[in-house]
Amino acid sequence: MQILPPVLIVYYRDGCHLCEQVVASLFQLQAELGYEIKQIDIDADPVLRKKYNVDVPVVTYQGEVVFYHFFDEVELRKSLAS
């Protein structure tokens, strides 16, 4: 039986420099921590745009917010360890 890697969801919008920085940081740790990254553009969905409009980027794992605005390696590691 194959175990699937954890999936982090990044809610972002095009042209967001904070979003680009967070995604780049996530890619740097991806090989070490073994997660997948799924990026979702909030501007493609009115519900997501309303929910996350001023908070992007938002990174979630298993439906819980890990961090928003700025990359937080400590929180990321804690979330993946639980």
PyMOL Python script that loads the backbone (N, CA, C, O; Angstrom):
from pymol import cmd

cmd.read_pdbstr("""\
ATOM      1  N   MET A   1       0.837  -1.185   0.000  1.00  0.00           N
ATOM      2  CA  MET A   1       0.000   0.000   0.000  1.00  0.00           C
ATOM      3  C   MET A   1       0.882   1.249   0.000  1.00  0.00           C
ATOM      4  O   MET A   1       1.801   1.376   0.810  1.00  0.00           O
ATOM      5  N   GLN A   2       0.591   2.153  -0.909  1.00  0.00           N
ATOM      6  CA  GLN A   2       1.386   3.370  -1.044  1.00  0.00           C
ATOM      7  C   GLN A   2       0.839   4.455  -0.111  1.00  0.00           C
ATOM      8  O   GLN A   2      -0.366   4.706  -0.069  1.00  0.00           O
ATOM      9  N   ILE A   3       1.735   5.085   0.627  1.00  0.00           N
ATOM     10  CA  ILE A   3       1.344   6.193   1.497  1.00  0.00           C
ATOM     11  C   ILE A   3       1.506   7.491   0.707  1.00  0.00           C
ATOM     12  O   ILE A   3       2.573   7.776   0.164  1.00  0.00           O
ATOM     13  N   LEU A   4       0.434   8.263   0.655  1.00  0.00           N
ATOM     14  CA  LEU A   4       0.468   9.524  -0.081  1.00  0.00           C
ATOM     15  C   LEU A   4       1.140  10.606   0.748  1.00  0.00           C
ATOM     16  O   LEU A   4       0.994  10.637   1.970  1.00  0.00           O
ATOM     17  N   PRO A   5       1.879  11.498   0.089  1.00  0.00           N
ATOM     18  CA  PRO A   5       2.529  12.582   0.820  1.00  0.00           C
ATOM     19  C   PRO A   5       1.504  13.604   1.315  1.00  0.00           C
ATOM     20  O   PRO A   5       0.416  13.717   0.751  1.00  0.00           O
ATOM     21  N   PRO A   6       1.850  14.340   2.360  1.00  0.00           N
ATOM     22  CA  PRO A   6       0.959  15.414   2.814  1.00  0.00           C
ATOM     23  C   PRO A   6       0.784  16.447   1.696  1.00  0.00           C
ATOM     24  O   PRO A   6       1.681  16.649   0.879  1.00  0.00           O
ATOM     25  N   VAL A   7      -0.371  17.089   1.675  1.00  0.00           N
ATOM     26  CA  VAL A   7      -0.650  18.113   0.664  1.00  0.00           C
ATOM     27  C   VAL A   7      -0.880  19.448   1.360  1.00  0.00           C
ATOM     28  O   VAL A   7      -1.774  19.590   2.194  1.00  0.00           O
ATOM     29  N   LEU A   8      -0.056  20.416   0.999  1.00  0.00           N
ATOM     30  CA  LEU A   8      -0.241  21.785   1.469  1.00  0.00           C
ATOM     31  C   LEU A   8      -0.985  22.551   0.386  1.00  0.00           C
ATOM     32  O   LEU A   8      -0.647  22.458  -0.794  1.00  0.00           O
ATOM     33  N   ILE A   9      -1.988  23.298   0.786  1.00  0.00           N
ATOM     34  CA  ILE A   9      -2.721  24.136  -0.165  1.00  0.00           C
ATOM     35  C   ILE A   9      -2.307  25.580   0.058  1.00  0.00           C
ATOM     36  O   ILE A   9      -2.334  26.092   1.177  1.00  0.00           O
ATOM     37  N   VAL A  10      -1.924  26.220  -1.037  1.00  0.00           N
ATOM     38  CA  VAL A  10      -1.537  27.629  -0.990  1.00  0.00           C
ATOM     39  C   VAL A  10      -2.605  28.421  -1.727  1.00  0.00           C
ATOM     40  O   VAL A  10      -2.765  28.282  -2.940  1.00  0.00           O
ATOM     41  N   TYR A  11      -3.326  29.243  -0.997  1.00  0.00           N
ATOM     42  CA  TYR A  11      -4.287  30.156  -1.610  1.00  0.00           C
ATOM     43  C   TYR A  11      -3.521  31.434  -1.935  1.00  0.00           C
ATOM     44  O   TYR A  11      -2.907  32.040  -1.057  1.00  0.00           O
ATOM     45  N   TYR A  12      -3.563  31.838  -3.201  1.00  0.00           N
ATOM     46  CA  TYR A  12      -2.747  32.955  -3.668  1.00  0.00           C
ATOM     47  C   TYR A  12      -3.523  33.757  -4.702  1.00  0.00           C
ATOM     48  O   TYR A  12      -4.649  33.418  -5.066  1.00  0.00           O
ATOM     49  N   ARG A  13      -2.888  34.832  -5.164  1.00  0.00           N
ATOM     50  CA  ARG A  13      -3.398  35.566  -6.330  1.00  0.00           C
ATOM     51  C   ARG A  13      -2.209  36.003  -7.173  1.00  0.00           C
ATOM     52  O   ARG A  13      -1.115  36.254  -6.667  1.00  0.00           O
ATOM     53  N   ASP A  14      -2.457  36.085  -8.462  1.00  0.00           N
ATOM     54  CA  ASP A  14      -1.407  36.517  -9.389  1.00  0.00           C
ATOM     55  C   ASP A  14      -0.942  37.922  -9.033  1.00  0.00           C
ATOM     56  O   ASP A  14      -1.740  38.781  -8.656  1.00  0.00           O
ATOM     57  N   GLY A  15       0.356  38.139  -9.159  1.00  0.00           N
ATOM     58  CA  GLY A  15       0.914  39.458  -8.903  1.00  0.00           C
ATOM     59  C   GLY A  15       1.186  39.742  -7.438  1.00  0.00           C
ATOM     60  O   GLY A  15       1.586  40.856  -7.099  1.00  0.00           O
ATOM     61  N   CYS A  16       0.985  38.784  -6.571  1.00  0.00           N
ATOM     62  CA  CYS A  16       1.195  38.959  -5.130  1.00  0.00           C
ATOM     63  C   CYS A  16       2.628  38.567  -4.795  1.00  0.00           C
ATOM     64  O   CYS A  16       2.981  37.390  -4.865  1.00  0.00           O
ATOM     65  N   HIS A  17       3.458  39.547  -4.431  1.00  0.00           N
ATOM     66  CA  HIS A  17       4.865  39.238  -4.147  1.00  0.00           C
ATOM     67  C   HIS A  17       5.030  38.391  -2.896  1.00  0.00           C
ATOM     68  O   HIS A  17       5.940  37.564  -2.830  1.00  0.00           O
ATOM     69  N   LEU A  18       4.164  38.579  -1.899  1.00  0.00           N
ATOM     70  CA  LEU A  18       4.229  37.720  -0.710  1.00  0.00           C
ATOM     71  C   LEU A  18       3.903  36.272  -1.072  1.00  0.00           C
ATOM     72  O   LEU A  18       4.506  35.340  -0.539  1.00  0.00           O
ATOM     73  N   CYS A  19       2.948  36.093  -1.979  1.00  0.00           N
ATOM     74  CA  CYS A  19       2.585  34.747  -2.433  1.00  0.00           C
ATOM     75  C   CYS A  19       3.777  34.075  -3.100  1.00  0.00           C
ATOM     76  O   CYS A  19       4.076  32.910  -2.835  1.00  0.00           O
ATOM     77  N   GLU A  20       4.448  34.810  -3.959  1.00  0.00           N
ATOM     78  CA  GLU A  20       5.613  34.262  -4.659  1.00  0.00           C
ATOM     79  C   GLU A  20       6.710  33.866  -3.678  1.00  0.00           C
ATOM     80  O   GLU A  20       7.347  32.828  -3.851  1.00  0.00           O
ATOM     81  N   GLN A  21       6.937  34.684  -2.649  1.00  0.00           N
ATOM     82  CA  GLN A  21       7.963  34.386  -1.650  1.00  0.00           C
ATOM     83  C   GLN A  21       7.610  33.130  -0.850  1.00  0.00           C
ATOM     84  O   GLN A  21       8.472  32.289  -0.597  1.00  0.00           O
ATOM     85  N   VAL A  22       6.343  33.007  -0.453  1.00  0.00           N
ATOM     86  CA  VAL A  22       5.920  31.843   0.328  1.00  0.00           C
ATOM     87  C   VAL A  22       6.055  30.571  -0.506  1.00  0.00           C
ATOM     88  O   VAL A  22       6.559  29.562  -0.014  1.00  0.00           O
ATOM     89  N   VAL A  23       5.615  30.608  -1.746  1.00  0.00           N
ATOM     90  CA  VAL A  23       5.705  29.424  -2.611  1.00  0.00           C
ATOM     91  C   VAL A  23       7.167  29.036  -2.820  1.00  0.00           C
ATOM     92  O   VAL A  23       7.503  27.853  -2.775  1.00  0.00           O
ATOM     93  N   ALA A  24       8.040  30.019  -3.048  1.00  0.00           N
ATOM     94  CA  ALA A  24       9.463  29.727  -3.229  1.00  0.00           C
ATOM     95  C   ALA A  24      10.039  29.069  -1.971  1.00  0.00           C
ATOM     96  O   ALA A  24      10.819  28.122  -2.070  1.00  0.00           O
ATOM     97  N   SER A  25       9.665  29.558  -0.810  1.00  0.00           N
ATOM     98  CA  SER A  25      10.142  28.967   0.446  1.00  0.00           C
ATOM     99  C   SER A  25       9.618  27.548   0.622  1.00  0.00           C
ATOM    100  O   SER A  25      10.340  26.672   1.099  1.00  0.00           O
ATOM    101  N   LEU A  26       8.374  27.320   0.243  1.00  0.00           N
ATOM    102  CA  LEU A  26       7.808  25.966   0.337  1.00  0.00           C
ATOM    103  C   LEU A  26       8.543  25.002  -0.584  1.00  0.00           C
ATOM    104  O   LEU A  26       8.811  23.863  -0.204  1.00  0.00           O
ATOM    105  N   PHE A  27       8.868  25.447  -1.786  1.00  0.00           N
ATOM    106  CA  PHE A  27       9.604  24.589  -2.718  1.00  0.00           C
ATOM    107  C   PHE A  27      10.998  24.249  -2.175  1.00  0.00           C
ATOM    108  O   PHE A  27      11.501  23.154  -2.425  1.00  0.00           O
ATOM    109  N   GLN A  28      11.625  25.168  -1.440  1.00  0.00           N
ATOM    110  CA  GLN A  28      12.959  24.915  -0.887  1.00  0.00           C
ATOM    111  C   GLN A  28      12.954  23.774   0.130  1.00  0.00           C
ATOM    112  O   GLN A  28      13.937  23.040   0.236  1.00  0.00           O
ATOM    113  N   LEU A  29      11.863  23.616   0.877  1.00  0.00           N
ATOM    114  CA  LEU A  29      11.788  22.572   1.911  1.00  0.00           C
ATOM    115  C   LEU A  29      11.046  21.323   1.453  1.00  0.00           C
ATOM    116  O   LEU A  29      10.957  20.344   2.194  1.00  0.00           O
ATOM    117  N   GLN A  30      10.520  21.354   0.246  1.00  0.00           N
ATOM    118  CA  GLN A  30       9.672  20.257  -0.230  1.00  0.00           C
ATOM    119  C   GLN A  30      10.386  18.908  -0.228  1.00  0.00           C
ATOM    120  O   GLN A  30       9.820  17.917   0.234  1.00  0.00           O
ATOM    121  N   ALA A  31      11.595  18.853  -0.728  1.00  0.00           N
ATOM    122  CA  ALA A  31      12.310  17.571  -0.789  1.00  0.00           C
ATOM    123  C   ALA A  31      12.590  17.033   0.609  1.00  0.00           C
ATOM    124  O   ALA A  31      12.450  15.835   0.855  1.00  0.00           O
ATOM    125  N   GLU A  32      12.984  17.916   1.525  1.00  0.00           N
ATOM    126  CA  GLU A  32      13.289  17.492   2.887  1.00  0.00           C
ATOM    127  C   GLU A  32      12.049  16.985   3.626  1.00  0.00           C
ATOM    128  O   GLU A  32      12.100  15.946   4.285  1.00  0.00           O
ATOM    129  N   LEU A  33      10.939  17.717   3.517  1.00  0.00           N
ATOM    130  CA  LEU A  33       9.750  17.398   4.305  1.00  0.00           C
ATOM    131  C   LEU A  33       8.748  16.512   3.573  1.00  0.00           C
ATOM    132  O   LEU A  33       7.823  15.988   4.194  1.00  0.00           O
ATOM    133  N   GLY A  34       8.914  16.338   2.271  1.00  0.00           N
ATOM    134  CA  GLY A  34       8.126  15.369   1.518  1.00  0.00           C
ATOM    135  C   GLY A  34       6.663  15.677   1.336  1.00  0.00           C
ATOM    136  O   GLY A  34       5.835  14.768   1.399  1.00  0.00           O
ATOM    137  N   TYR A  35       6.317  16.921   1.112  1.00  0.00           N
ATOM    138  CA  TYR A  35       4.921  17.295   0.890  1.00  0.00           C
ATOM    139  C   TYR A  35       4.687  17.683  -0.563  1.00  0.00           C
ATOM    140  O   TYR A  35       5.620  17.982  -1.308  1.00  0.00           O
ATOM    141  N   GLU A  36       3.423  17.671  -0.939  1.00  0.00           N
ATOM    142  CA  GLU A  36       2.998  18.192  -2.237  1.00  0.00           C
ATOM    143  C   GLU A  36       2.459  19.602  -2.022  1.00  0.00           C
ATOM    144  O   GLU A  36       1.988  19.939  -0.935  1.00  0.00           O
ATOM    145  N   ILE A  37       2.532  20.407  -3.052  1.00  0.00           N
ATOM    146  CA  ILE A  37       2.023  21.773  -2.996  1.00  0.00           C
ATOM    147  C   ILE A  37       0.928  21.924  -4.041  1.00  0.00           C
ATOM    148  O   ILE A  37       1.142  21.669  -5.226  1.00  0.00           O
ATOM    149  N   LYS A  38      -0.238  22.339  -3.591  1.00  0.00           N
ATOM    150  CA  LYS A  38      -1.347  22.625  -4.508  1.00  0.00           C
ATOM    151  C   LYS A  38      -1.638  24.119  -4.393  1.00  0.00           C
ATOM    152  O   LYS A  38      -1.930  24.626  -3.309  1.00  0.00           O
ATOM    153  N   GLN A  39      -1.556  24.814  -5.525  1.00  0.00           N
ATOM    154  CA  GLN A  39      -1.797  26.250  -5.534  1.00  0.00           C
ATOM    155  C   GLN A  39      -3.183  26.543  -6.087  1.00  0.00           C
ATOM    156  O   GLN A  39      -3.570  26.016  -7.130  1.00  0.00           O
ATOM    157  N   ILE A  40      -3.926  27.390  -5.380  1.00  0.00           N
ATOM    158  CA  ILE A  40      -5.276  27.762  -5.803  1.00  0.00           C
ATOM    159  C   ILE A  40      -5.371  29.281  -5.860  1.00  0.00           C
ATOM    160  O   ILE A  40      -5.155  29.970  -4.863  1.00  0.00           O
ATOM    161  N   ASP A  41      -5.697  29.789  -7.044  1.00  0.00           N
ATOM    162  CA  ASP A  41      -5.858  31.228  -7.260  1.00  0.00           C
ATOM    163  C   ASP A  41      -7.218  31.650  -6.715  1.00  0.00           C
ATOM    164  O   ASP A  41      -8.254  31.231  -7.232  1.00  0.00           O
ATOM    165  N   ILE A  42      -7.217  32.480  -5.671  1.00  0.00           N
ATOM    166  CA  ILE A  42      -8.489  32.878  -5.055  1.00  0.00           C
ATOM    167  C   ILE A  42      -9.348  33.732  -5.980  1.00  0.00           C
ATOM    168  O   ILE A  42     -10.568  33.781  -5.824  1.00  0.00           O
ATOM    169  N   ASP A  43      -8.722  34.404  -6.936  1.00  0.00           N
ATOM    170  CA  ASP A  43      -9.495  35.267  -7.832  1.00  0.00           C
ATOM    171  C   ASP A  43     -10.296  34.476  -8.857  1.00  0.00           C
ATOM    172  O   ASP A  43     -11.115  35.048  -9.575  1.00  0.00           O
ATOM    173  N   ALA A  44     -10.069  33.170  -8.933  1.00  0.00           N
ATOM    174  CA  ALA A  44     -10.839  32.322  -9.843  1.00  0.00           C
ATOM    175  C   ALA A  44     -12.138  31.834  -9.200  1.00  0.00           C
ATOM    176  O   ALA A  44     -12.957  31.202  -9.867  1.00  0.00           O
ATOM    177  N   ASP A  45     -12.332  32.121  -7.911  1.00  0.00           N
ATOM    178  CA  ASP A  45     -13.501  31.633  -7.189  1.00  0.00           C
ATOM    179  C   ASP A  45     -13.998  32.744  -6.258  1.00  0.00           C
ATOM    180  O   ASP A  45     -13.301  33.105  -5.310  1.00  0.00           O
ATOM    181  N   PRO A  46     -15.193  33.290  -6.515  1.00  0.00           N
ATOM    182  CA  PRO A  46     -15.701  34.398  -5.691  1.00  0.00           C
ATOM    183  C   PRO A  46     -15.780  34.075  -4.194  1.00  0.00           C
ATOM    184  O   PRO A  46     -15.575  34.958  -3.362  1.00  0.00           O
ATOM    185  N   VAL A  47     -16.073  32.833  -3.851  1.00  0.00           N
ATOM    186  CA  VAL A  47     -16.156  32.448  -2.438  1.00  0.00           C
ATOM    187  C   VAL A  47     -14.774  32.524  -1.789  1.00  0.00           C
ATOM    188  O   VAL A  47     -14.624  33.057  -0.690  1.00  0.00           O
ATOM    189  N   LEU A  48     -13.769  31.985  -2.480  1.00  0.00           N
ATOM    190  CA  LEU A  48     -12.409  32.044  -1.942  1.00  0.00           C
ATOM    191  C   LEU A  48     -11.883  33.473  -1.907  1.00  0.00           C
ATOM    192  O   LEU A  48     -11.180  33.856  -0.972  1.00  0.00           O
ATOM    193  N   ARG A  49     -12.221  34.258  -2.920  1.00  0.00           N
ATOM    194  CA  ARG A  49     -11.776  35.653  -2.946  1.00  0.00           C
ATOM    195  C   ARG A  49     -12.336  36.399  -1.731  1.00  0.00           C
ATOM    196  O   ARG A  49     -11.620  37.159  -1.079  1.00  0.00           O
ATOM    197  N   LYS A  50     -13.612  36.179  -1.435  1.00  0.00           N
ATOM    198  CA  LYS A  50     -14.231  36.837  -0.278  1.00  0.00           C
ATOM    199  C   LYS A  50     -13.595  36.349   1.035  1.00  0.00           C
ATOM    200  O   LYS A  50     -13.365  37.141   1.949  1.00  0.00           O
ATOM    201  N   LYS A  51     -13.318  35.058   1.118  1.00  0.00           N
ATOM    202  CA  LYS A  51     -12.786  34.474   2.350  1.00  0.00           C
ATOM    203  C   LYS A  51     -11.342  34.901   2.624  1.00  0.00           C
ATOM    204  O   LYS A  51     -10.994  35.204   3.765  1.00  0.00           O
ATOM    205  N   TYR A  52     -10.497  34.925   1.581  1.00  0.00           N
ATOM    206  CA  TYR A  52      -9.062  35.136   1.760  1.00  0.00           C
ATOM    207  C   TYR A  52      -8.523  36.442   1.167  1.00  0.00           C
ATOM    208  O   TYR A  52      -7.308  36.638   1.130  1.00  0.00           O
ATOM    209  N   ASN A  53      -9.387  37.324   0.709  1.00  0.00           N
ATOM    210  CA  ASN A  53      -8.983  38.494  -0.068  1.00  0.00           C
ATOM    211  C   ASN A  53      -7.791  39.251   0.509  1.00  0.00           C
ATOM    212  O   ASN A  53      -6.824  39.498  -0.212  1.00  0.00           O
ATOM    213  N   VAL A  54      -7.829  39.622   1.771  1.00  0.00           N
ATOM    214  CA  VAL A  54      -6.745  40.415   2.354  1.00  0.00           C
ATOM    215  C   VAL A  54      -5.713  39.561   3.082  1.00  0.00           C
ATOM    216  O   VAL A  54      -4.753  40.096   3.635  1.00  0.00           O
ATOM    217  N   ASP A  55      -5.893  38.254   3.091  1.00  0.00           N
ATOM    218  CA  ASP A  55      -5.011  37.372   3.852  1.00  0.00           C
ATOM    219  C   ASP A  55      -3.988  36.611   3.017  1.00  0.00           C
ATOM    220  O   ASP A  55      -3.110  35.966   3.589  1.00  0.00           O
ATOM    221  N   VAL A  56      -4.064  36.658   1.688  1.00  0.00           N
ATOM    222  CA  VAL A  56      -3.154  35.859   0.877  1.00  0.00           C
ATOM    223  C   VAL A  56      -1.715  36.294   1.086  1.00  0.00           C
ATOM    224  O   VAL A  56      -1.452  37.472   1.327  1.00  0.00           O
ATOM    225  N   PRO A  57      -0.795  35.371   0.999  1.00  0.00           N
ATOM    226  CA  PRO A  57      -1.036  33.949   0.809  1.00  0.00           C
ATOM    227  C   PRO A  57      -1.488  33.279   2.106  1.00  0.00           C
ATOM    228  O   PRO A  57      -1.125  33.696   3.206  1.00  0.00           O
ATOM    229  N   VAL A  58      -2.284  32.236   1.942  1.00  0.00           N
ATOM    230  CA  VAL A  58      -2.724  31.416   3.065  1.00  0.00           C
ATOM    231  C   VAL A  58      -2.292  29.986   2.756  1.00  0.00           C
ATOM    232  O   VAL A  58      -2.574  29.472   1.673  1.00  0.00           O
ATOM    233  N   VAL A  59      -1.619  29.350   3.691  1.00  0.00           N
ATOM    234  CA  VAL A  59      -1.194  27.962   3.528  1.00  0.00           C
ATOM    235  C   VAL A  59      -1.974  27.116   4.517  1.00  0.00           C
ATOM    236  O   VAL A  59      -1.978  27.387   5.718  1.00  0.00           O
ATOM    237  N   THR A  60      -2.646  26.071   3.993  1.00  0.00           N
ATOM    238  CA  THR A  60      -3.414  25.184   4.853  1.00  0.00           C
ATOM    239  C   THR A  60      -2.917  23.749   4.712  1.00  0.00           C
ATOM    240  O   THR A  60      -2.337  23.357   3.700  1.00  0.00           O
ATOM    241  N   TYR A  61      -3.170  22.986   5.773  1.00  0.00           N
ATOM    242  CA  TYR A  61      -2.863  21.564   5.779  1.00  0.00           C
ATOM    243  C   TYR A  61      -3.993  20.875   6.522  1.00  0.00           C
ATOM    244  O   TYR A  61      -4.298  21.219   7.664  1.00  0.00           O
ATOM    245  N   GLN A  62      -4.604  19.914   5.878  1.00  0.00           N
ATOM    246  CA  GLN A  62      -5.734  19.165   6.435  1.00  0.00           C
ATOM    247  C   GLN A  62      -6.844  20.100   6.914  1.00  0.00           C
ATOM    248  O   GLN A  62      -7.459  19.873   7.956  1.00  0.00           O
ATOM    249  N   GLY A  63      -7.089  21.154   6.137  1.00  0.00           N
ATOM    250  CA  GLY A  63      -8.182  22.070   6.427  1.00  0.00           C
ATOM    251  C   GLY A  63      -7.890  23.127   7.473  1.00  0.00           C
ATOM    252  O   GLY A  63      -8.754  23.953   7.768  1.00  0.00           O
ATOM    253  N   GLU A  64      -6.698  23.121   8.039  1.00  0.00           N
ATOM    254  CA  GLU A  64      -6.315  24.093   9.065  1.00  0.00           C
ATOM    255  C   GLU A  64      -5.281  25.060   8.505  1.00  0.00           C
ATOM    256  O   GLU A  64      -4.382  24.659   7.766  1.00  0.00           O
ATOM    257  N   VAL A  65      -5.413  26.330   8.858  1.00  0.00           N
ATOM    258  CA  VAL A  65      -4.430  27.326   8.427  1.00  0.00           C
ATOM    259  C   VAL A  65      -3.120  27.081   9.163  1.00  0.00           C
ATOM    260  O   VAL A  65      -3.085  27.006  10.391  1.00  0.00           O
ATOM    261  N   VAL A  66      -2.047  26.959   8.392  1.00  0.00           N
ATOM    262  CA  VAL A  66      -0.707  26.804   8.957  1.00  0.00           C
ATOM    263  C   VAL A  66      -0.113  28.188   9.202  1.00  0.00           C
ATOM    264  O   VAL A  66       0.413  28.457  10.282  1.00  0.00           O
ATOM    265  N   PHE A  67      -0.194  29.061   8.207  1.00  0.00           N
ATOM    266  CA  PHE A  67       0.221  30.454   8.334  1.00  0.00           C
ATOM    267  C   PHE A  67      -0.347  31.239   7.164  1.00  0.00           C
ATOM    268  O   PHE A  67      -0.808  30.676   6.171  1.00  0.00           O
ATOM    269  N   TYR A  68      -0.301  32.554   7.312  1.00  0.00           N
ATOM    270  CA  TYR A  68      -0.705  33.433   6.217  1.00  0.00           C
ATOM    271  C   TYR A  68       0.224  34.638   6.172  1.00  0.00           C
ATOM    272  O   TYR A  68       0.902  34.949   7.151  1.00  0.00           O
ATOM    273  N   HIS A  69       0.247  35.295   5.058  1.00  0.00           N
ATOM    274  CA  HIS A  69       1.101  36.453   4.755  1.00  0.00           C
ATOM    275  C   HIS A  69       2.582  36.090   4.619  1.00  0.00           C
ATOM    276  O   HIS A  69       3.178  36.338   3.571  1.00  0.00           O
ATOM    277  N   PHE A  70       3.178  35.513   5.647  1.00  0.00           N
ATOM    278  CA  PHE A  70       4.619  35.276   5.644  1.00  0.00           C
ATOM    279  C   PHE A  70       4.923  33.812   5.946  1.00  0.00           C
ATOM    280  O   PHE A  70       4.223  33.176   6.734  1.00  0.00           O
ATOM    281  N   PHE A  71       5.956  33.287   5.326  1.00  0.00           N
ATOM    282  CA  PHE A  71       6.390  31.918   5.536  1.00  0.00           C
ATOM    283  C   PHE A  71       6.810  31.724   6.994  1.00  0.00           C
ATOM    284  O   PHE A  71       7.515  32.556   7.566  1.00  0.00           O
ATOM    285  N   ASP A  72       6.367  30.611   7.585  1.00  0.00           N
ATOM    286  CA  ASP A  72       6.704  30.301   8.976  1.00  0.00           C
ATOM    287  C   ASP A  72       7.142  28.835   9.043  1.00  0.00           C
ATOM    288  O   ASP A  72       6.311  27.931   9.136  1.00  0.00           O
ATOM    289  N   GLU A  73       8.448  28.618   8.995  1.00  0.00           N
ATOM    290  CA  GLU A  73       8.973  27.257   8.960  1.00  0.00           C
ATOM    291  C   GLU A  73       8.642  26.483  10.234  1.00  0.00           C
ATOM    292  O   GLU A  73       8.379  25.282  10.174  1.00  0.00           O
ATOM    293  N   VAL A  74       8.653  27.149  11.374  1.00  0.00           N
ATOM    294  CA  VAL A  74       8.346  26.478  12.646  1.00  0.00           C
ATOM    295  C   VAL A  74       6.916  25.947  12.627  1.00  0.00           C
ATOM    296  O   VAL A  74       6.679  24.795  12.990  1.00  0.00           O
ATOM    297  N   GLU A  75       5.972  26.768  12.212  1.00  0.00           N
ATOM    298  CA  GLU A  75       4.574  26.334  12.150  1.00  0.00           C
ATOM    299  C   GLU A  75       4.381  25.233  11.121  1.00  0.00           C
ATOM    300  O   GLU A  75       3.599  24.307  11.334  1.00  0.00           O
ATOM    301  N   LEU A  76       5.087  25.334  10.012  1.00  0.00           N
ATOM    302  CA  LEU A  76       4.998  24.317   8.976  1.00  0.00           C
ATOM    303  C   LEU A  76       5.444  22.970   9.524  1.00  0.00           C
ATOM    304  O   LEU A  76       4.754  21.965   9.356  1.00  0.00           O
ATOM    305  N   ARG A  77       6.586  22.953  10.169  1.00  0.00           N
ATOM    306  CA  ARG A  77       7.104  21.701  10.724  1.00  0.00           C
ATOM    307  C   ARG A  77       6.173  21.142  11.802  1.00  0.00           C
ATOM    308  O   ARG A  77       5.952  19.933  11.867  1.00  0.00           O
ATOM    309  N   LYS A  78       5.632  22.013  12.640  1.00  0.00           N
ATOM    310  CA  LYS A  78       4.691  21.564  13.685  1.00  0.00           C
ATOM    311  C   LYS A  78       3.455  20.942  13.067  1.00  0.00           C
ATOM    312  O   LYS A  78       3.000  19.888  13.510  1.00  0.00           O
ATOM    313  N   SER A  79       2.913  21.578  12.058  1.00  0.00           N
ATOM    314  CA  SER A  79       1.687  21.074  11.409  1.00  0.00           C
ATOM    315  C   SER A  79       1.916  19.724  10.759  1.00  0.00           C
ATOM    316  O   SER A  79       1.076  18.830  10.866  1.00  0.00           O
ATOM    317  N   LEU A  80       3.038  19.569  10.091  1.00  0.00           N
ATOM    318  CA  LEU A  80       3.324  18.313   9.413  1.00  0.00           C
ATOM    319  C   LEU A  80       3.638  17.190  10.404  1.00  0.00           C
ATOM    320  O   LEU A  80       3.421  16.018  10.097  1.00  0.00           O
ATOM    321  N   ALA A  81       4.140  17.533  11.570  1.00  0.00           N
ATOM    322  CA  ALA A  81       4.493  16.527  12.578  1.00  0.00           C
ATOM    323  C   ALA A  81       3.273  16.010  13.336  1.00  0.00           C
ATOM    324  O   ALA A  81       3.314  14.927  13.919  1.00  0.00           O
ATOM    325  N   SER A  82       2.197  16.778  13.328  1.00  0.00           N
ATOM    326  CA  SER A  82       1.013  16.364  14.112  1.00  0.00           C
ATOM    327  C   SER A  82       0.131  15.409  13.369  1.00  0.00           C
ATOM    328  O   SER A  82      -0.894  14.977  13.897  1.00  0.00           O
TER     329      SER A  82
END
""", "prot")
cmd.dss("prot")
cmd.show_as("cartoon", "prot")
cmd.util.cbc("prot")
cmd.orient("prot")
